[in-house]
């Protein structure tokens, strides 16, 4: 199995005190993923940048440092207004989100 297809678990997965928070995040991340795709489709780059900035912070808090890094890459691409980089880094972020397990 390649690294890109392996599941990603929270660093807090075994901590019962995070169980409810992770369950809430699991529900929210699906909505966030859809919102990111809509913002990109409609070329709303400033809003996309704000959304990934928020996701960047959430990633670390919920024990997904890889999510933080993937969101950071999209944020950087948005700041540079590089359409190709935005598309590539957003695709990478969506792929990462699809690998998350709670």
N, C-alpha and C positions, 0 to 999 in steps of 0.2 A: 504494500500500500504506500503510495507516495505521500509525502508530507502534506501536500495540498489537499488530500482527501481524508486525512485523519481527523477524528473528532477532537474538539477542544473543550476542555472542562475548566470551570472556574477553580482558581487556587483555593477558594473557600468551599468547594463542593462537599467536603467531609465535615464541615463545621455546621452543626445543627442550628446555631444562632443566625446563620445566613440563609437558611432554607426558605423562609417566607420571602425575603428580599430577592433571592435568586428566582423564585417562582414569578414574582411580579416583573422582574427584569426580563424573564423569558417571554412573557406576554407582550411587554412593551417593545422589545427588540424587533418583533415582527412588524409592528406598526411603524417603527422607525425605518426599517428596511424599505417598506413600501413608500414612505414619505421621501426618502433619499432618491428613490428611482423616479418618482413623480417630479421632484424638484429638478433633477437632471434632465429629464425628458422635456421639461418646459424652460430649460436654460435659466433657471433662477439660481444663479451661481452664488450670490450673496447669501441667500437663505440656505443653500446647500452648505456653504462654509460655516454658517452659524450652527446648523444641525450637527455637522461632523465635529465641530468644536465641543459641543455638549456631549456627544458620544465619546469623544476622546477622554473626557473627564470621567465619564461613567465606567468606561472600560477598566480603568485601574481600580476604582472603588468596588467593583463587583468581581474583581479577581481575574480579569482578562487583559493582561498587559499587551498581548498581540492585537487586541481590538483597539487599544489606545494607539498603537503604532500605525495600524492600518488607517484609522480615522485621521491621524496626524498627517499621513501622506496625502490624503484627499484635501485636507485643509491647506496644505502647502501648494498643491496644484491649483486650488481655487484662488489663492492669493496671487499666483502668477498668471492666472486667467489663461492657462494653457489647456485648450479643449481636449487634445489628445491625452495629456497627462491626467486630466480630470476623469476622462472616461476609463483609462487604464486603472488608476488608483481606486476609483469607485467600484469597478468590477472586482478588483482584489478585495476590497472591503466587503462587498456583498458575498463573495465566495467565503470569506472568513466567517461572516455572520451565519451562513448556511452550515458551517461546521460546528457551531456552538452547541453544546449539550449541557443540560442543567440537572 
